[in-house]
């Protein structure tokens, strides 16, 4: 019964597409861990239905004892809130028992981003062979648009509008937005489509934009490995990921005068407060420039 409740919730998330597949998998893992914890408490079955807020607090304390970060614990509590909200809507529980439990306060981490000379080093790292041309197009597009890696690997060849240099992207929750790309990204994409993709494609009906050497769509993990490869070539910070290019895009836009609302729209953030973390980065950068250049300093 308990496993069926979890499966029902996960199937609901997949059917409604309210969460990305990675988030859905994380929810499934969180709930399985919570169920294992509850089974040791010897509650009457179905265990998940017979939970109160004290059991959830106990679970959070258990996670704290295991030295999990506050951020991870807060995410697992978010999973439980979503799960019990679903059970309440379905009429399986009377109230959302996780709603009354407060998440541990987490400090906001400033996003890691690349300075202009670092991003140039990364973009120039690929060779001019078939895979190198593809990889440069991937790097250029991630930086130029700020799109998520999951959005990138879902792109179709028909999604690219070269006339106006924009792409229609389907982000989290299947929300549609438009992202733009500049001339350098356009040139890299055109070179990939002319010189590289025709050699990679095996099935003429395959419309995925970025392909692996087997002729099928690249996965999130493959893109991460590609970036790790060129981070080493360019001798950059080893913690750089596809999301770092998204952070870099946002930071560079704000540093060069873009307003916060525009950057929010381009990133696909539902809340402006999510985008505001980048203002801390740009303020630090502005202060640094001010200290170096103001004559009466």
Backbone bond lengths (Angstrom), bond angles and torsions (degrees), N, CA, C in turn:
res aa  C-N    CA-C-N  psi(-1)  N-CA   C-N-CA  omega(-1)  CA-C   N-CA-C  phi
1 X - - - 1.468 - - 1.532 111.12 -
2 X 1.340 116.74 -45.49 1.472 120.01 -178.85 1.524 111.29 -63.91
3 X 1.339 115.85 -44.12 1.465 119.45 178.10 1.525 111.04 -62.92
4 X 1.337 116.49 -34.63 1.465 120.63 179.12 1.530 111.12 -66.88
5 X 1.336 116.32 -36.73 1.464 120.52 177.49 1.521 110.92 -62.96
6 X 1.346 115.67 -44.36 1.472 120.11 178.62 1.523 110.43 -63.96
7 X 1.350 115.83 -45.64 1.470 119.84 -179.80 1.522 111.13 -60.79
8 X 1.345 116.00 -40.16 1.461 120.35 -179.89 1.528 110.71 -62.35
9 X 1.337 116.76 -41.76 1.463 121.81 179.45 1.523 111.11 -66.01
10 X 1.333 116.13 -45.07 1.474 120.77 -179.65 1.526 110.67 -64.48
11 X 1.330 116.61 -40.53 1.474 120.09 177.57 1.528 111.16 -64.08
12 X 1.328 115.33 -36.04 1.469 120.33 177.07 1.536 110.51 -63.02
13 X 1.341 116.36 -44.94 1.465 120.30 179.63 1.522 111.07 -61.46
14 X 1.334 115.88 -40.98 1.468 119.41 -178.87 1.529 110.80 -70.16
15 X 1.330 116.20 -37.38 1.463 119.87 -178.36 1.523 111.51 -69.25
16 X 1.331 116.59 -39.23 1.471 120.60 -177.99 1.518 112.75 -87.18
17 X 1.351 116.26 -15.72 1.467 122.32 -179.79 1.531 112.17 55.85
18 X 1.336 115.27 36.18 1.465 119.33 178.75 1.521 111.95 -78.50
19 X 1.335 116.55 -18.13 1.456 121.72 178.44 1.522 109.31 -129.84
20 X 1.337 115.99 155.23 1.463 119.97 176.11 1.527 108.94 -68.71
21 X 1.312 116.65 163.37 1.474 120.34 179.98 1.521 111.15 -63.05
22 X 1.328 117.37 -37.84 1.470 120.43 178.24 1.523 111.07 -63.34
23 X 1.343 116.67 -42.35 1.463 120.82 178.71 1.522 110.44 -66.26
24 X 1.321 116.87 -40.12 1.466 121.37 179.05 1.528 110.77 -61.56
25 X 1.321 116.96 -42.73 1.473 120.84 177.85 1.525 110.73 -63.91
26 X 1.339 116.47 -39.54 1.469 120.55 178.68 1.526 110.43 -64.40
27 X 1.344 117.22 -39.52 1.461 121.43 177.17 1.531 110.54 -60.78
28 X 1.324 116.24 -43.85 1.468 120.89 -179.88 1.533 110.78 -61.23
29 X 1.330 116.40 -42.31 1.466 120.73 179.34 1.525 111.24 -66.66
30 X 1.350 116.81 -41.06 1.466 121.28 178.79 1.523 111.26 -61.31
31 X 1.324 115.86 -43.97 1.469 120.23 -177.69 1.531 111.78 -69.59
32 X 1.321 116.81 -36.08 1.474 120.26 176.11 1.526 110.27 -64.11
33 X 1.331 116.46 -40.84 1.468 120.80 177.90 1.528 110.78 -64.51
34 X 1.327 116.56 -42.00 1.470 121.62 178.99 1.522 110.49 -63.46
35 X 1.337 116.65 -41.34 1.465 121.05 179.62 1.523 111.08 -63.60
36 X 1.331 116.78 -42.17 1.472 120.54 178.01 1.526 110.72 -61.39
37 X 1.321 116.09 -40.99 1.463 120.90 178.01 1.530 110.43 -61.96
38 X 1.333 116.79 -44.14 1.462 121.32 -177.16 1.528 112.03 -67.45
39 X 1.320 117.20 -34.64 1.468 120.75 -178.37 1.523 111.28 -60.92
40 X 1.331 115.74 -30.43 1.462 119.73 178.32 1.532 111.19 -72.30
41 X 1.338 117.36 -17.75 1.469 121.79 -179.67 1.533 112.05 -85.90
42 X 1.352 115.25 -6.67 1.473 122.10 175.62 1.538 112.37 57.14
43 X 1.333 115.18 46.11 1.462 119.62 173.45 1.523 109.29 -76.27
44 X 1.319 116.22 157.26 1.459 119.35 177.20 1.525 109.07 -70.74
45 X 1.313 116.83 146.80 1.467 120.60 -177.69 1.526 111.25 -82.59
46 X 1.344 118.90 150.65 1.472 125.80 -3.96 1.532 111.16 -70.89
47 X 1.311 114.99 128.24 1.462 121.83 -173.25 1.525 111.80 -57.19
48 X 1.323 116.81 -44.81 1.460 120.86 -174.27 1.530 112.83 -65.22
49 X 1.324 116.83 -27.12 1.470 120.87 179.22 1.526 111.28 -77.31
50 X 1.330 116.79 -29.84 1.467 121.95 -174.03 1.530 113.16 -95.42
51 X 1.312 115.50 31.83 1.464 122.10 -178.85 1.524 109.93 -96.39
52 X 1.329 116.27 145.21 1.465 119.72 169.55 1.527 108.53 -122.47
53 X 1.328 116.18 177.80 1.471 119.70 -174.27 1.528 112.31 -63.97
54 X 1.340 117.93 -24.19 1.464 120.77 179.03 1.532 111.42 -68.92
55 X 1.326 115.87 -35.25 1.468 119.53 176.92 1.534 110.29 -64.66
56 X 1.329 115.62 -38.11 1.463 119.33 -179.95 1.526 110.51 -69.52
57 X 1.323 116.56 -41.20 1.466 119.41 175.23 1.527 110.97 -60.59
58 X 1.325 115.62 -40.56 1.465 119.78 177.95 1.522 111.94 -62.33
59 X 1.342 116.14 -37.39 1.461 121.26 177.97 1.523 110.51 -64.72
60 X 1.340 116.75 -42.10 1.460 120.25 178.77 1.529 111.03 -64.97
61 X 1.343 116.23 -37.71 1.471 120.16 177.14 1.527 110.63 -65.78
62 X 1.319 115.70 -38.24 1.464 121.75 177.22 1.532 110.60 -61.81
63 X 1.332 116.07 -42.55 1.467 120.67 178.33 1.525 111.14 -66.03
64 X 1.330 115.91 -37.95 1.473 120.91 178.10 1.531 110.21 -63.43
65 X 1.331 116.85 -41.96 1.472 121.77 178.49 1.518 111.59 -62.32
66 X 1.333 115.58 -27.79 1.469 120.60 179.63 1.530 111.77 -85.84
67 X 1.344 116.18 7.49 1.471 123.52 175.26 1.529 113.67 68.10
68 X 1.319 117.29 26.55 1.461 119.27 174.61 1.531 109.07 -73.34
69 X 1.312 116.49 149.73 1.457 120.42 -177.71 1.530 110.62 -70.54
70 X 1.326 115.88 157.31 1.466 121.15 177.82 1.530 110.44 -59.85
71 X 1.313 116.01 -35.91 1.467 120.48 -179.51 1.525 110.84 -64.40
72 X 1.339 116.54 -42.96 1.460 120.97 179.49 1.521 110.86 -66.45
73 X 1.337 116.62 -42.31 1.463 121.22 179.60 1.530 110.09 -63.55
74 X 1.326 117.04 -41.67 1.466 121.15 178.66 1.525 110.68 -62.28
75 X 1.327 116.63 -37.61 1.465 120.30 178.64 1.524 111.37 -66.35
76 X 1.336 116.38 -40.67 1.468 120.11 179.48 1.529 111.06 -66.71
77 X 1.331 117.25 -35.60 1.457 120.12 175.67 1.532 110.11 -66.17
78 X 1.319 117.00 -37.99 1.463 121.32 176.29 1.522 110.56 -59.96
79 X 1.332 116.44 -39.82 1.462 121.57 176.03 1.525 110.35 -58.65
80 X 1.336 116.84 -47.92 1.459 121.50 -178.26 1.533 111.33 -64.46
81 X 1.314 116.93 -38.35 1.470 119.94 177.91 1.523 110.82 -62.69
82 X 1.324 116.22 -43.65 1.466 120.20 179.24 1.528 110.84 -65.44
83 X 1.320 116.46 -40.51 1.463 121.75 -178.42 1.530 110.90 -64.82
84 X 1.325 116.51 -47.75 1.464 119.56 -177.68 1.532 112.21 -74.54
85 X 1.307 116.73 -25.28 1.463 119.18 171.45 1.522 109.81 -64.72
86 X 1.331 115.32 -41.88 1.466 120.82 177.52 1.527 110.72 -62.00
87 X 1.346 117.67 -45.63 1.466 121.40 179.64 1.525 111.18 -62.26
88 X 1.336 116.17 -36.04 1.469 120.28 178.89 1.527 111.12 -67.19
89 X 1.321 116.26 -45.73 1.473 120.98 178.92 1.527 110.74 -61.67
90 X 1.339 116.19 -36.29 1.461 121.04 -179.89 1.528 112.56 -78.65
91 X 1.334 116.45 -4.57 1.451 120.49 178.24 1.519 114.58 79.22
92 X 1.343 116.24 17.05 1.466 120.56 -178.32 1.524 111.94 -89.55
93 X 1.330 116.92 -21.91 1.465 121.84 173.35 1.524 108.68 -134.01
94 X 1.326 116.54 157.60 1.461 120.87 -176.94 1.527 112.03 -81.62
95 X 1.339 116.31 -29.50 1.460 119.10 -178.45 1.523 110.69 -150.45
96 X 1.312 115.00 161.09 1.464 121.24 177.80 1.525 108.05 -82.22
97 X 1.340 115.96 97.97 1.472 120.60 -174.42 1.524 112.50 -69.06
98 X 1.336 116.96 -17.37 1.469 120.13 -179.38 1.521 112.14 -84.90
99 X 1.340 116.41 -15.11 1.464 120.26 -175.29 1.522 111.99 -66.38
100 X 1.351 116.62 -30.98 1.467 120.67 -176.33 1.526 113.18 -80.41
101 X 1.332 116.58 -9.00 1.465 120.91 -177.45 1.522 109.14 -92.19
102 X 1.325 116.67 129.13 1.461 121.35 -178.65 1.524 111.03 -88.90
103 X 1.308 114.86 140.49 1.462 120.49 177.85 1.524 109.60 -77.57
104 X 1.343 117.29 149.73 1.472 118.95 175.77 1.517 110.10 -65.11
105 X 1.328 116.09 141.39 1.461 119.67 -179.66 1.518 110.11 -68.26
106 X 1.309 115.29 130.97 1.467 120.16 -179.68 1.518 109.10 -114.29
107 X 1.327 115.28 141.92 1.462 120.22 176.28 1.526 108.46 -81.97
108 X 1.327 116.10 137.78 1.461 119.81 -179.77 1.519 110.60 -74.27
109 X 1.329 114.78 122.56 1.466 119.16 177.83 1.526 109.12 -85.43
110 X 1.311 115.16 133.01 1.462 118.12 175.42 1.519 109.27 -69.94
111 X 1.322 117.73 134.67 1.463 120.13 -176.99 1.526 112.48 -67.88
112 X 1.312 115.51 141.84 1.461 121.25 175.21 1.524 108.13 -75.49
113 X 1.330 116.65 131.71 1.461 119.89 178.06 1.530 108.64 -139.97
114 X 1.322 115.77 166.54 1.463 121.90 -178.80 1.528 110.36 -103.61
115 X 1.322 116.21 141.54 1.456 121.02 173.15 1.533 108.31 -76.92
116 X 1.336 117.71 160.17 1.473 120.48 -176.07 1.527 114.20 -50.70
117 X 1.349 117.32 -42.33 1.468 118.27 -178.63 1.525 111.72 -69.10
118 X 1.341 116.42 -28.26 1.466 120.51 178.19 1.524 111.32 -73.13
119 X 1.334 116.25 -42.85 1.468 119.09 179.41 1.521 110.21 -66.10
120 X 1.332 117.59 -35.45 1.466 120.56 177.42 1.527 110.87 -64.77
121 X 1.339 116.21 -39.52 1.468 120.44 177.93 1.523 110.71 -63.68
122 X 1.335 116.45 -39.95 1.465 120.53 -179.78 1.523 111.03 -68.44
123 X 1.322 117.22 -43.27 1.465 121.19 -177.28 1.528 112.35 -68.71
124 X 1.313 116.65 -26.04 1.471 119.92 -179.22 1.532 112.48 -92.97
125 X 1.335 117.49 0.46 1.472 120.92 -176.19 1.535 114.54 -71.49
126 X 1.342 120.76 -37.15 1.479 119.90 -177.93 1.524 113.40 -65.14
127 X 1.333 115.70 149.83 1.462 121.85 175.31 1.525 110.10 -78.78
128 X 1.337 116.04 176.24 1.461 120.59 -179.92 1.527 112.54 -99.10
129 X 1.341 116.51 30.02 1.467 119.39 174.00 1.531 109.00 -91.74
130 X 1.331 117.28 -175.37 1.463 120.92 -173.49 1.522 112.12 -58.62
131 X 1.326 117.06 -49.16 1.466 120.15 -178.91 1.521 111.94 -73.43
132 X 1.324 116.77 -33.78 1.460 120.38 178.60 1.513 112.23 -64.79
133 X 1.341 116.75 -40.11 1.467 121.60 177.57 1.531 109.79 -63.07
134 X 1.344 115.43 -42.26 1.475 119.47 176.54 1.520 111.07 -61.79
135 X 1.317 116.16 -46.26 1.468 120.87 -175.56 1.527 111.59 -64.84
136 X 1.337 116.65 -37.71 1.466 119.20 178.23 1.534 110.03 -64.69
137 X 1.320 116.58 -40.08 1.466 120.17 178.16 1.527 110.75 -62.37
138 X 1.313 116.84 -38.71 1.473 121.25 178.15 1.523 110.24 -63.97
139 X 1.318 116.21 -48.15 1.475 121.03 -179.06 1.524 111.15 -62.56
140 X 1.331 115.81 -45.70 1.466 120.44 -179.53 1.528 110.88 -61.80
141 X 1.329 116.68 -41.41 1.462 119.61 -176.30 1.531 111.50 -71.81
142 X 1.318 117.98 -39.58 1.466 120.47 177.20 1.526 110.71 -61.19
143 X 1.318 115.99 -43.35 1.470 120.20 -179.18 1.523 111.24 -71.22
144 X 1.332 117.67 -41.27 1.466 121.37 -174.04 1.523 112.77 -71.98
145 X 1.336 116.99 -27.53 1.471 119.84 -173.46 1.526 113.61 -110.37
146 X 1.324 117.73 -23.70 1.454 120.34 -175.57 1.522 112.76 72.59
147 X 1.312 117.90 14.99 1.466 119.88 -178.03 1.532 111.43 -72.77
148 X 1.309 115.52 157.13 1.465 122.17 177.47 1.525 108.89 -74.59
149 X 1.322 116.60 155.57 1.464 119.86 -178.58 1.529 110.52 -64.20
150 X 1.337 117.60 -34.66 1.463 120.28 177.44 1.516 112.21 -64.02
151 X 1.329 116.06 -33.65 1.468 121.14 176.96 1.521 110.13 -71.07
152 X 1.311 116.89 -38.04 1.466 121.78 -178.91 1.523 110.93 -63.12
153 X 1.339 117.25 -48.84 1.470 119.88 -175.45 1.524 112.07 -71.79
154 X 1.343 117.45 -13.77 1.469 121.00 178.22 1.528 112.60 -89.01
155 X 1.323 117.57 -5.95 1.467 121.00 -176.19 1.531 111.88 -65.78
156 X 1.340 114.22 143.32 1.457 121.93 173.40 1.533 108.41 -107.51
157 X 1.315 116.57 158.61 1.469 119.86 -179.40 1.528 111.10 -60.54
158 X 1.330 116.79 -31.24 1.469 120.92 -178.84 1.523 113.00 -75.97
159 X 1.339 117.65 -9.35 1.463 121.10 -178.80 1.531 112.87 -76.50
160 X 1.325 116.65 -17.73 1.462 120.87 -175.18 1.518 110.25 -87.23
161 X 1.335 116.44 124.61 1.459 121.53 175.27 1.530 107.52 -107.52
162 X 1.334 116.19 100.33 1.467 120.32 -177.76 1.525 112.05 -76.36
163 X 1.326 117.00 -24.85 1.459 119.25 -179.55 1.513 112.33 -62.68
164 X 1.345 115.65 -40.96 1.472 120.37 -178.24 1.523 112.05 -114.87
165 X 1.333 116.54 6.37 1.477 122.18 179.10 1.536 113.22 51.26
166 X 1.337 115.29 56.70 1.461 118.48 174.23 1.527 110.33 -142.26
167 X 1.329 115.24 163.58 1.458 122.90 179.25 1.523 107.82 -134.59
168 X 1.322 117.01 137.49 1.461 121.48 171.71 1.523 107.25 -89.67
169 X 1.315 115.94 119.29 1.468 122.30 -174.90 1.523 109.35 -113.01
170 X 1.340 115.76 141.72 1.459 120.80 173.44 1.526 107.75 -106.02
171 X 1.341 115.23 108.78 1.458 120.68 -174.99 1.507 112.81 -93.51
172 X 1.339 116.19 -152.89 1.455 121.86 -179.12 1.526 110.32 -60.21
173 X 1.339 114.49 139.45 1.461 118.73 -179.39 1.515 112.73 67.44
174 X 1.357 116.53 21.76 1.474 122.61 -179.21 1.526 112.88 58.21
175 X 1.343 116.05 27.10 1.462 119.76 177.50 1.523 109.47 -76.53
176 X 1.319 114.74 131.25 1.462 120.85 -177.73 1.530 110.24 -91.83
177 X 1.330 115.91 136.40 1.465 119.84 174.19 1.525 108.75 -148.46
178 X 1.314 115.34 164.40 1.464 121.29 178.36 1.520 108.98 -106.28
179 X 1.326 116.01 132.81 1.465 120.97 173.23 1.533 107.83 -120.29
180 X 1.312 115.25 151.53 1.462 121.01 -176.86 1.529 109.99 -113.85
181 X 1.328 116.21 158.11 1.465 120.42 175.14 1.522 108.95 -139.01
182 X 1.334 114.98 151.73 1.454 121.20 -175.74 1.516 113.08 -89.62
183 X 1.331 115.31 -171.36 1.450 121.49 -173.78 1.527 112.67 -66.48
184 X 1.334 116.75 -40.36 1.477 118.96 -179.02 1.522 111.39 -63.12
185 X 1.337 116.25 -43.53 1.462 120.07 178.00 1.528 110.24 -64.77
186 X 1.339 116.43 -39.59 1.468 120.65 178.91 1.529 110.58 -60.89
187 X 1.329 116.65 -44.19 1.469 120.79 179.81 1.522 111.23 -64.07
188 X 1.322 117.18 -41.51 1.466 121.45 179.26 1.526 111.07 -65.31
189 X 1.327 116.28 -40.60 1.466 120.51 178.82 1.527 111.47 -65.85
190 X 1.330 116.45 -43.84 1.464 120.51 179.83 1.525 110.86 -63.16
191 X 1.336 116.06 -41.14 1.467 119.66 177.94 1.523 110.72 -63.19
192 X 1.339 116.92 -41.18 1.469 120.83 178.56 1.525 111.07 -62.19
193 X 1.345 116.11 -44.67 1.471 120.33 -177.00 1.534 111.90 -68.90
194 X 1.340 117.37 -28.71 1.470 120.71 -179.01 1.526 112.78 -89.36
195 X 1.348 116.93 -40.67 1.459 120.20 -169.64 1.529 114.86 -106.13
196 X 1.321 116.89 -21.51 1.456 119.24 -170.97 1.530 113.43 -114.77
197 X 1.313 116.58 -54.59 1.470 119.55 -175.66 1.532 113.17 -57.82
198 X 1.364 120.03 -39.73 1.474 119.17 179.20 1.532 113.22 -57.80
199 X 1.340 117.75 -28.33 1.461 121.35 178.90 1.537 111.56 -82.40
200 X 1.323 116.44 -24.30 1.463 120.44 -177.89 1.526 112.49 -86.85
201 X 1.327 117.02 -33.66 1.460 120.60 -174.37 1.535 110.70 -68.26
202 X 1.337 116.48 134.17 1.472 121.76 178.41 1.525 110.32 -109.11
203 X 1.325 115.03 -34.66 1.459 121.08 -179.79 1.521 108.55 -111.31
204 X 1.316 116.96 117.86 1.467 120.92 -175.08 1.529 112.36 -62.06
205 X 1.340 116.85 -20.28 1.470 120.49 179.71 1.529 112.56 -84.25
206 X 1.324 117.31 -8.42 1.470 120.89 179.43 1.534 108.90 -69.61
207 X 1.332 116.16 122.29 1.467 119.21 -177.64 1.524 113.19 -110.76
208 X 1.331 117.56 8.28 1.465 120.01 176.32 1.526 108.87 -64.11
209 X 1.315 117.01 138.36 1.466 120.56 -176.73 1.521 111.74 -68.76
210 X 1.331 116.53 -54.80 1.458 119.37 -175.61 1.530 110.73 -103.13
211 X 1.336 114.76 123.55 1.463 121.16 -174.45 1.518 111.68 -114.06
212 X 1.337 115.77 152.87 1.460 120.79 171.96 1.525 109.37 -89.54
213 X 1.324 117.03 -178.50 1.473 119.55 -175.96 1.522 112.89 -70.89
214 X 1.347 116.84 -9.55 1.464 120.66 175.56 1.522 111.91 -91.79
215 X 1.344 116.42 -1.70 1.448 120.28 177.16 1.512 114.92 86.55
216 X 1.336 117.18 9.58 1.469 120.42 177.71 1.528 109.61 -110.84
217 X 1.326 115.72 169.30 1.463 120.80 -175.30 1.524 111.67 -62.02
218 X 1.309 116.23 139.25 1.468 121.13 174.63 1.518 110.06 -65.00
219 X 1.338 116.21 147.37 1.463 121.21 176.71 1.529 109.80 -97.58
220 X 1.336 116.16 166.24 1.464 121.21 175.03 1.525 110.07 -53.44
221 X 1.327 114.49 -45.96 1.473 120.17 -175.94 1.524 111.13 -62.69
222 X 1.329 116.44 -38.32 1.470 120.16 179.73 1.522 111.07 -63.58
223 X 1.331 116.47 -41.09 1.463 120.41 178.84 1.521 110.00 -64.07
224 X 1.337 116.87 -40.41 1.465 120.39 177.68 1.530 110.70 -60.76
225 X 1.326 116.26 -41.86 1.479 119.79 178.99 1.526 111.10 -65.79
226 X 1.324 116.45 -38.61 1.468 120.90 178.30 1.527 109.74 -60.37
227 X 1.317 116.75 -45.95 1.464 120.33 -178.80 1.523 110.95 -66.83
228 X 1.337 116.78 -41.33 1.471 120.40 177.02 1.527 110.60 -57.88
229 X 1.316 116.52 -38.68 1.469 121.71 179.93 1.532 111.21 -60.68
230 X 1.337 116.44 -48.23 1.462 119.53 -175.87 1.527 112.97 -79.81
231 X 1.303 116.60 -22.28 1.467 120.28 172.16 1.531 109.30 -62.67
232 X 1.327 116.36 -40.31 1.472 120.57 177.46 1.524 110.86 -68.18
233 X 1.340 115.78 -41.80 1.468 119.75 179.73 1.524 110.70 -61.14
234 X 1.340 116.05 -41.13 1.471 121.02 -177.71 1.526 112.52 -86.28
235 X 1.353 116.38 -0.86 1.477 122.44 178.68 1.530 111.57 56.09
236 X 1.336 115.97 50.08 1.458 121.60 179.91 1.526 110.88 -104.08
237 X 1.324 116.06 178.42 1.461 122.55 178.54 1.529 110.35 -54.78
238 X 1.326 117.11 127.83 1.468 121.43 -174.58 1.527 113.00 -68.68
239 X 1.328 117.99 -12.79 1.465 121.19 -178.64 1.530 112.69 -87.07
240 X 1.313 117.64 4.11 1.464 121.45 -179.23 1.527 109.69 -69.74
241 X 1.323 115.42 133.98 1.462 122.38 -178.74 1.527 108.60 -133.47
242 X 1.348 118.26 176.45 1.475 118.76 174.97 1.519 112.50 -55.10
243 X 1.333 117.34 -34.89 1.460 120.70 -178.88 1.531 111.32 -68.06
244 X 1.337 117.00 -24.59 1.466 120.23 177.24 1.525 110.23 -62.58
245 X 1.329 116.74 -35.29 1.470 119.88 178.60 1.532 110.12 -68.93
246 X 1.317 116.76 -33.35 1.469 120.87 174.98 1.534 110.20 -65.18
247 X 1.347 115.79 -43.85 1.461 120.48 176.32 1.534 110.89 -62.30
248 X 1.316 115.63 -39.53 1.465 120.86 -178.22 1.524 110.61 -65.71
249 X 1.322 115.79 -44.58 1.472 121.00 176.39 1.529 110.75 -54.63
250 X 1.337 116.98 -50.13 1.469 121.48 -177.41 1.525 111.25 -64.19
251 X 1.317 116.18 -43.41 1.461 120.94 -178.05 1.524 111.15 -64.83
252 X 1.333 116.88 -44.59 1.458 120.86 -179.10 1.533 111.09 -67.69
253 X 1.328 117.31 -36.24 1.472 120.23 177.31 1.530 110.41 -61.65
254 X 1.336 116.29 -48.55 1.467 120.38 -178.81 1.526 111.75 -67.48
255 X 1.331 116.11 -38.50 1.466 120.65 179.94 1.525 111.86 -63.43
256 X 1.337 115.37 -26.76 1.468 119.45 -177.61 1.516 113.11 -102.71
257 X 1.356 116.12 17.97 1.457 119.33 169.23 1.511 117.44 105.34
258 X 1.343 119.00 -0.38 1.463 119.45 178.36 1.530 109.88 -68.28
259 X 1.323 116.53 147.59 1.464 118.91 178.03 1.526 109.40 -86.12
260 X 1.320 115.06 157.26 1.465 122.25 -173.20 1.525 112.08 -61.53
261 X 1.325 117.59 -38.57 1.464 121.64 -178.42 1.524 111.19 -63.78
262 X 1.327 116.65 -40.09 1.465 120.62 178.72 1.521 110.50 -63.86
263 X 1.328 116.60 -45.59 1.465 120.88 179.98 1.529 110.29 -63.71
264 X 1.326 116.51 -37.60 1.465 120.47 176.64 1.532 110.47 -58.75
265 X 1.330 116.09 -45.96 1.467 120.65 -179.08 1.525 111.25 -64.23
266 X 1.319 116.58 -42.14 1.463 120.51 -178.02 1.530 111.79 -68.41
267 X 1.329 116.57 -33.99 1.464 120.31 179.27 1.525 112.34 -80.50
268 X 1.331 116.43 -20.44 1.458 119.33 -178.39 1.510 113.13 80.47
269 X 1.351 117.17 24.89 1.466 120.82 176.76 1.528 109.08 -75.68
270 X 1.339 117.07 133.49 1.461 120.15 178.78 1.527 111.41 -76.21
271 X 1.331 116.45 -25.18 1.463 120.54 -178.94 1.523 110.48 -123.11
272 X 1.316 115.83 138.84 1.461 121.11 178.74 1.529 111.35 -64.87
273 X 1.329 116.86 -28.78 1.464 120.75 -178.77 1.533 111.16 -63.15
274 X 1.337 116.61 -29.65 1.473 120.38 177.49 1.516 110.66 -66.03
275 X 1.327 115.97 -37.58 1.465 121.39 -178.41 1.523 111.56 -76.02
276 X 1.330 116.92 -25.68 1.465 120.94 -172.61 1.527 113.77 -64.11
277 X 1.337 117.65 -18.37 1.466 119.07 179.41 1.521 110.77 -60.53
278 X 1.340 116.95 -27.11 1.466 120.19 -179.10 1.527 112.09 -72.11
279 X 1.329 117.37 -21.07 1.463 118.91 179.07 1.518 110.66 -67.09
280 X 1.327 117.67 -29.22 1.470 120.48 177.40 1.526 110.44 -64.76
281 X 1.333 114.70 -39.69 1.463 119.51 179.49 1.515 110.55 -65.91
282 X 1.344 115.50 -46.59 1.468 118.41 -176.82 1.519 111.79 -69.49
283 X 1.338 117.68 -31.99 1.470 120.13 176.03 1.525 110.67 -63.23
284 X 1.335 116.13 -41.81 1.462 120.26 177.39 1.528 110.55 -60.85
285 X 1.329 115.07 -41.01 1.463 120.71 -179.52 1.536 109.88 -66.95
286 X 1.333 117.19 -43.06 1.464 121.04 178.89 1.529 111.37 -62.24
287 X 1.321 115.94 -41.67 1.468 120.97 179.04 1.530 110.36 -63.07
288 X 1.318 115.54 -40.85 1.463 120.65 179.60 1.529 110.54 -61.88
289 X 1.347 115.93 -45.07 1.469 120.83 179.61 1.530 110.23 -66.19
290 X 1.334 116.10 -41.95 1.466 120.85 179.61 1.521 110.70 -59.88
291 X 1.321 116.98 -47.27 1.468 121.51 -178.40 1.532 111.52 -61.67
292 X 1.325 116.26 -33.19 1.456 119.99 -177.48 1.529 112.28 -80.94
293 X 1.327 117.10 -28.64 1.464 119.05 -167.88 1.534 115.26 -112.37
294 X 1.324 118.85 -22.24 1.462 119.18 -177.61 1.533 109.55 -71.59
295 X 1.331 117.52 121.94 1.471 121.27 -171.18 1.542 114.42 -65.47
296 X 1.322 118.68 -29.82 1.472 120.48 -177.26 1.525 112.33 -94.93
297 X 1.320 116.72 20.44 1.464 120.45 -176.29 1.522 110.75 -79.44
